[in-house]
Amino acid sequence: MKSNNTSNYLLHFDEQVASDLEFDVIRAMLAEKCNQPSAEARAHVLSPRKDRKAIVRLLEETEELRRMITEGVPFPSIDFEELKKEIQILEVKDSVLTEAGFWRIARASRLVNSILDVMSNCGIENPRLKSLMKDVKATKEIVEPIDKVFNAKGQIKDEASKQLGLIRLDLLSFKRSINKKFSKTLKGLLEKGWLADTREGFVNERRVLALESTYKRRVKGNILGSSNTGTITFIEPSSVVALNHELEILRDDERKEVRKILRGLTRTIRQHLDLVEAYNKLLVELDFIWARTSLAIELECNLPALPKSAKLKLVKAYHPLLVIANRDLGLKTHPQSFELSIAGRLLVISGPNAGGKSITLKTVGLLQVMLQSGLLVPVNSASEMGFFDSILTDIGDNQSIENQLSTYSYRLSRMKYFLKVADEKSLLLLDEFGTGSDPELGGALAEVFFEELYDKGVFGVITTHYANIKSRAADLKQAINASMLFDRESLAPLFKLQVGQPGSSFTFEVASNNGISTKLISRAKKKMDSRKVELDALISELQKEKSQVAKLASRQLRAEVDAEKAAIKAEKSAKKNIEKTEALNKAIETHNLDVTRGIKMGKFIDAYDPSHSTKKLAKDFIKYVAQERERIETKKSRPPKKPAEAILIISKHSSSKDSVKKRPNCRVKDIKKGSTVRLRTGKERGEVLQIKGKKATVLFGEFKTVVNLEKLSFIM
């Protein structure tokens, strides 16, 4: 195995490890999401790093863009063409860019302007992405001069220069004259019946008559060619020869004028060479970030916590390739949750075959390689993933045909290397540890290897059937046994990892379930050490009891959740009743005040007599109004009364803040193909293109993604 000489990259990582963990498949998926060759090349050679600063930068760049997209920010699609050739031309004095080159530069400038605008106005913190843009600025100094020369289709405008406009007017006039004279000649020959079925064609960009060769000497003009069989002769009629000659001169004048225009425009763009180079550098980098983000969204990845210490705490971790395979088959994928830390850094997984031991081990390895390569991983965001300097794997039935090594010899050569390079910063992944040789002898040697690796302080996951390895793991302080759960009655795998005890191989149970007679199984048991049979039976019984306890715990948890929901509902109902009561009391108070005022005003009206003096009445009225005003102002200055409070019934498993959290009405059942939806956490609207199971393919602007239906809200 060759070490990576680049100090920033993971030690002892090679293509065998990439293949063992199927990281090569992840690379290929990433490369497909890249738009341009530079990013695609980076994807194909992507390797895990050990430089924490570099890894964190890559992860945070991806996470910032992922968050922007999932929250509905209309981030422009990184659709551009690299500007390497254009930059090379601009670096050469008096060189001239091609028409396509100008178009690519203008397209890049517009794209960068759009990106800068979105970054400034999205309202989301994105320091990593902004740091990439320190060398670019929003400007029209490149786009405007190009737009003066080119139209929306990338063609040079007639107005690009006064001379070009005049030349093209002459060209148009000559073309009309040529077509008029040509059509007249064509009509005459058609009446004579001298033309072939095709009638006309083009030779060297000149319009020609398709004449039957029998009549070629009867028509004046230039013979420019004939058909393969010689039955048709192509003639430029004499009536347009002189005009075509003048037309060719005008075309040459046009080419010269276009060259002159492009040379002047190139000089203008050359003044912004540094900015063009910055455009290319930024867009190439964003292309790779966009690819990483698209992969993260497709695989439903998150950014876990990144502790500085060597640690691995996986919460609801998925093997991304298994998720894709099961999704296509309509099968459910079971996540795994466990922890590797100083207190328990070597996890020994045992249990029967086809229970998920290997896939659990591969999940750990693949997610760690992805993370240290700057890719987000499909885990719950509560996960914690530290960094390792090396990842060492021995997975699968590898043989070295070149060196004529058996599987066991190959594994011994790998183990020799592991014992040499492994340390406390290594993540070790050994599948079917110790197999390939005599069980007794191989098991003894495997136990010694296990002890040596343990003493080196390595972190790792090991799968095994050897009882002595399980027993040794139970004895060692920083090693942990674990098993893959099986249903004891049906012997069906549950694909769930149970940490804390070794697993039974279910050898005899599986044999019985597959039709092996009880008599043969009994004979086999007699040939074994009775203590080993008893131990395996005990482990099997413990797993059964633990499974039953887990079911009871699950039922209790569901009951607690139901009780909590009822408490929240009651709390909301009480709060609603209080609000209704307060509103009613306020309405009654207002009504009573209006009635009192009305009675008082009625008394003033009754006392009014126009035949007598109204001074006293007016004085009493003004006094009443002043008193009412003073009462209103006094009431305003008083502190508001505390509203009556509802009795809060809060579960011991949730905070009061969580208890009153309002759930959005997402109307998932109304979502169908063609529906307009949005992410619950975002504002951007999208169209549902397809629904498959519980997932929907949604088009947000130019970005297409697959999301769970429960994460969407129906709009219309």
Salt bridges, closest charged atoms under 4 A:
GLU15 OE1 - ARG27 NH1 2.97
GLU22 OE1 - HIS319 NE2 3.94
GLU40 OE2 - HIS44 NE2 3.85
GLU60 OE1 - ARG128 NE 2.64
GLU61 OE2 - ARG57 NH1 3.25
GLU61 OE1 - ARG292 NH2 3.17
GLU63 OE1 - ARG66 NE 2.92
ASP79 OD2 - ARG107 NH2 3.04
GLU81 OE1 - ARG104 NH1 3.57
GLU81 OE2 - ARG107 NH1 3.80
GLU82 OE1 - LYS84 NZ 3.76
GLU86 OE2 - ARG104 NH2 2.78
GLU141 OE1 - HIS272 ND1 3.70
ASP147 OD1 - ARG110 NH2 2.46
ASP158 OD1 - ARG168 NH1 2.72
GLU200 OE1 - ARG207 NE 2.66
GLU236 OE2 - ARG206 NH1 2.92
GLU248 OE1 - ARG251 NH1 3.87
GLU248 OE2 - ARG255 NH2 3.63
ASP252 OD1 - ARG255 NH2 3.84
ASP252 OD2 - LYS256 NZ 3.40
GLU254 OE2 - ARG168 NE 2.87
GLU285 OE1 - ARG42 NH1 3.01
GLU298 OE1 - LYS33 NZ 2.65
GLU300 OE2 - LYS695 NZ 2.40
GLU339 OE2 - LYS311 NZ 3.93
GLU384 OE1 - LYS311 NZ 3.08
ASP394 OD2 - ARG411 NE 3.44
GLU432 OE1 - HIS465 NE2 3.80
GLU451 OE2 - ARG472 NE 2.56
ASP475 OD2 - ARG472 NH1 3.94
GLU489 OE2 - LYS544 NZ 3.65
ASP529 OD2 - ARG531 NH2 3.13
GLU541 OE1 - ARG488 NH1 3.47
GLU560 OE1 - HIS653 NE2 2.71
GLU589 OE2 - LYS635 NZ 2.83
ASP609 OD2 - HIS612 ND1 2.80
ASP620 OD2 - LYS616 NZ 3.22
GLU628 OE1 - ARG597 NE 3.16
GLU628 OE1 - ARG631 NH2 3.45
GLU633 OE2 - ARG629 NH2 3.08
ASP658 OD1 - LYS661 NZ 3.67
ASP670 OD2 - ARG667 NE 2.74
